[in-house]
Structure formats: C-alpha cells, structure tokens
C-alpha cells in the first residue's frame, strides 16, 4: 500500500472534492466582499462622467473582477487547504488514514493534484481574460470612464522628453510610422521655466521622417495668459515612434506572447528590460503558487486534535503561506530595482518555499 501514490480512489476523490469546494467557496466570498468595497470606492468616478449609469457600473465590475480573482486565487487555495485539513484532523479522519497505512505525502496527494489543476486554470485565465480586462480597464480609466476605446492595446498617459520640452499623449495607438496620438500636450520650457503649452486633439508621425504633425493645435502663452489657434504644426523631429509606443509597457495588460514581443522591441531600441523580463517569468511562476499551498498548509493536518494545538498548527500553516507571498513580492521588487536577475526574482521564492514545505513535512510526519 505504501508504494501506491493513491491507495484508495474513493478517498482521493473525497478529499479532492472537499478541497475544491472549500477553495471555490472561500474565493467566492473574498471576491464578493472585495469587489463590493472596490465598487463603493470607484463608483463615484464612474458615474461622474455624463451619461454613465448602471450599465457602466456593471461594465466596471466585469473588468475589475478578473483582476481580483487572479490576485486572491492563491490566498483562497491556502485558506481552502487549512479549512479542509483542519476539519479532517478535527474529525479524526487524518488519524484513520494514517492508521490505514497512508503516509503524509499520500494524504496530501489528492490536494496537490487539485491544486495543480487550479494552477493550470489560473494560467489560462490570466492569459485569456485577465490581461485583456486589465488593458481595457486602464484604457477606460485614461478617458475618465468615457466612451471606452475599442482597441485594448492602446496605451494611455505617455510622457516623452524632447530636449527641455515635455510631450504627453492621453492615448497612443498603432506601431512604427503608423503611430497615432490623441489628446497631445507639449510643455515648452526655457531655462527651467514653462513658457507655452500647445494642445491638440490628434497627432501623427510624418512618413517622411521629419517629425510629428499636430492637427487643430492651440497655443497658450503662460506669461501673457493668451490663447492662439495654430492649426497644423510640426514638432519633435528627434522623437522616434517607439518612444511613445514603448514608453509604457504594462506587463499586467499583456499576454506572454505580447509581452515577449514588447521586450524584444525594447531590446532593439536599447532600452532596459530587466523588470519586464521578471514579470514575464512571473506569469508562469505566479499561477504555480497555488501548487505550494497544500504543502505549506499541511502542518494543520497532522498532530492530535485533542492536544489543543490544532489552532496553533493552522496559524503556523497560514503564516508559512503568507510569508511566501511577502517573499514573492519582495523578490519582484528587488528584480525591478536590478538587485536580482529576472529569473531569480520570479522563481527563487517558489523553489525556496517548496523546499521549506517539504522539509517541514518530512521532519514532522515522515
């Protein structure tokens, strides 16, 4: 019996179903509470745009909910693990399994298989839904919850420096010579003092390579306080299109393929990519964090419930899980600062806590 990974199919299905149901229940509760709190804080901004109503509020919920689900799914797996194992321990079911000859790893095997399935679902969910929803929500927020841009790949709130002058575009679409700008503002400065502000609703790159063309531009003289219509003007002869299209690459709003292409473009332009490479690796290691939770929370499964230390064991399991999330965020932050290589920033916490969880399990139960 000890040589079989799943000695009992019935027990494996029972534990796997128990774990999955509790994880989904915890996730549903967290999403409802957090989504309600988030909507209360953001509903005023959504309804502030003229014409917005209940439809726009539901649109916001549909775009924000995937982000909340993706962020708190690993927490739900951890809490589901603790609830499941603590309940089995309290009812002496763990003792019955061990008395039947099952090892600690065999008891945890059904939970780990289910957690692996949750990790696979999380990966696909992030790629197909979360990335698109994040990009659409960012673009919608960039226009103050007005008419949402149809192209979810549009970048928002881009700043570029042209000598002493600053150029900002509310929305940037297209690539290369087909780059288009919306809501353009140019802050002309002289001796570190703002002199004029040029505003235009649209801008495009001149195919001849002689800079950018603004349409219906208006100039505001800061010193005199006067405004003048300029019509069509040219600016930014030395500004390349990639400075707009690659100035702000949001890893959360891109799939793995799109992010890889953006990183390749940045490398070709000679721009730093370490932080984005770390985010790219984390798109794989992040969903796998659910696989660690049964191992880190396993300390709650073992030990006699009547000893009075079941609550202490559950707290220890929860502490191990939350410590992993702290270490994971810390490693990503160090990777963004350049202190850790991208591969290490994404995978070191996962491998470290895999060893920690396995060591605790072996030393205490095996």
Buried (B, 14 or more C-beta within 10 A) or exposed (E): EEEEEBBBEEBBEBBBEBBBEBBEBBBEEBBEEBBEEBBEEBBEEBBEEEEBEEEBBEBBBEBBBBBBBBBBBBBBBBBBBBBBBBBBBEEEBBBEBBEEEBBBBBBBBBBBBBBBBBBBEBBEBBBEBBBBBBBBBBBBBBBEBEEBBEEBBBBBBBBBEBEEBBBBBBBBBBBEEEBBBBBBBBBBBEEEEEEBBBBBBBBBBEEEEEBBBBEEBBBBEBEEEEEEEEEEBEBBEEBBBBBBBBBEBBBBBBBBEBBBEBBEBBEEEEBEBBBBBBBBBBBBBBBBBBBBBBBBBBBBBBBEBEEEEBEEBBBBBBEBBEBBBEBBEEBBBBBBEEEBBBBBBBBBBBEBBBEBBBEBBEEEBE
